[in-house]
Amino acid sequence: MATENEQAKFDELCFYTLAHRDPSFIHQLAVDAYAAQNARESEKPIRLTFALIGLYLHMEKQYSGRDVQRAHMQLAKTRRPWPRFQLPEQRGSVRVSDILAAPPGRERDASIERWCASVWAAWHDSHDQVRALVGDHLR
């Protein structure tokens, strides 16, 4: 669960990602990594489901952030019950503060990629479930 300090750092990172001029839209990747890393049992399952689907599409299918955003919009068109995932104890070693420590530009963007990879790897027990969801709901 994110602390107030971590939330403030994420807000700072969002300022960077939203102002980013790259059409790949890295903001979506940051949103999904943060949501998966800080998921709580008390949240609606759709938030974590979409975050994990986004990380899967980016890390394993090489979707850009913009493509992930489009996939989220397609998934959101129909109402359905979303699964609950077993929350892993460790959810990746890269944190928002690590990303902000990197200089803006290529180094920070590469840190966001490492963050996505770290968080996605931490959810390894849910990978098959996420792959099946994508197969069932995205065509």
C-alpha positions in Angstrom: 0.0 0.0 0.0 1.3 3.4 -0.9 2.2 5.9 1.8 1.3 9.6 1.5 4.9 10.3 0.6 4.9 7.7 -2.2 1.6 9.0 -3.5 3.2 12.5 -3.6 6.1 11.1 -5.5 3.8 9.3 -7.9 1.9 12.6 -8.5 5.3 14.2 -9.4 6.0 11.4 -11.8 2.6 11.8 -13.4 3.5 15.5 -14.1 6.5 14.2 -16.0 4.7 11.4 -17.9 1.7 13.5 -18.8 4.0 16.3 -20.1 6.1 13.8 -22.1 5.9 14.4 -25.8 6.6 10.8 -26.9 3.4 9.5 -28.7 4.0 6.1 -27.0 2.2 7.5 -23.9 4.4 6.3 -21.1 1.9 7.7 -18.6 -0.3 4.6 -19.0 2.6 2.4 -18.2 3.3 4.3 -15.0 -0.3 4.2 -14.0 -0.5 0.5 -14.4 2.8 -0.2 -12.6 1.8 1.9 -9.7 -1.7 0.4 -9.5 -0.3 -3.2 -9.5 2.5 -2.4 -7.1 0.1 -0.7 -4.6 -3.1 -2.8 -5.0 -5.2 -3.5 -1.9 -7.8 -6.1 -1.2 -10.3 -3.3 -0.5 -10.2 -1.9 -4.0 -12.5 -2.8 -6.8 -11.1 -5.7 -8.8 -11.2 -3.7 -12.1 -8.3 -1.5 -11.1 -5.8 -4.3 -10.5 -7.2 -6.4 -13.4 -6.6 -3.5 -15.9 -3.2 -2.8 -14.4 -2.0 -6.4 -14.8 -3.5 -6.6 -18.3 -1.6 -3.4 -19.2 1.7 -4.7 -17.8 1.2 -8.0 -19.7 0.4 -6.3 -23.0 3.4 -4.0 -22.6 6.0 -6.5 -21.3 5.0 -9.6 -23.3 3.3 -8.2 -26.4 5.3 -5.0 -26.7 2.2 -2.8 -26.7 3.0 0.9 -26.3 1.3 2.9 -23.6 -1.1 4.2 -26.2 -1.9 0.7 -27.3 -2.5 -0.4 -23.7 -4.8 2.6 -23.2 -6.8 1.5 -26.3 -7.0 -2.0 -24.9 -8.3 -0.7 -21.6 -11.0 1.3 -23.4 -12.0 -1.7 -25.4 -12.3 -3.8 -22.2 -14.3 -1.1 -20.4 -17.0 -1.1 -23.1 -18.7 -4.2 -21.6 -19.7 -4.7 -18.0 -18.5 -8.0 -16.4 -17.3 -9.2 -13.1 -13.5 -8.9 -12.9 -11.5 -11.5 -11.0 -9.7 -10.9 -7.7 -6.0 -11.8 -7.7 -4.0 -13.1 -4.9 -1.8 -10.2 -3.8 1.9 -11.1 -3.7 3.8 -10.0 -0.6 6.6 -8.5 -2.7 5.5 -6.4 -5.8 8.8 -5.4 -7.4 12.0 -3.9 -6.2 11.8 -0.7 -8.3 9.9 2.1 -6.6 8.7 5.5 -7.7 11.6 7.2 -5.9 14.0 5.2 -8.0 12.4 6.6 -11.2 12.5 10.1 -9.9 16.2 9.7 -9.0 16.9 9.2 -12.7 17.4 12.4 -14.8 14.4 13.3 -17.0 14.6 11.9 -20.6 16.0 8.6 -21.7 17.3 7.5 -18.3 14.0 8.2 -16.5 12.0 6.6 -19.4 14.3 3.5 -19.1 13.6 3.5 -15.3 9.9 3.3 -16.0 10.5 0.3 -18.3 12.5 -1.4 -15.5 9.7 -0.6 -13.0 7.1 -2.2 -15.3 9.3 -5.3 -15.7 9.9 -5.5 -11.9 6.2 -5.2 -11.0 5.1 -7.7 -13.8 7.7 -10.2 -12.7 6.5 -9.9 -9.0 3.0 -11.0 -10.1 4.4 -14.2 -11.7 1.8 -16.4 -10.0 -1.0 -14.5 -11.8 0.5 -14.5 -15.3 -1.5 -17.4 -16.6 -4.7 -15.9 -15.3 -4.0 -12.6 -16.9 -3.0 -14.2 -20.3 -6.3 -16.2 -20.2 -8.3 -13.0 -19.5 -6.7 -11.2 -22.4 -7.4 -14.2 -24.7 -11.0 -14.3 -23.6 -11.7 -10.5 -23.8 -9.4 -8.9 -26.3 -9.5 -9.9 -29.9 
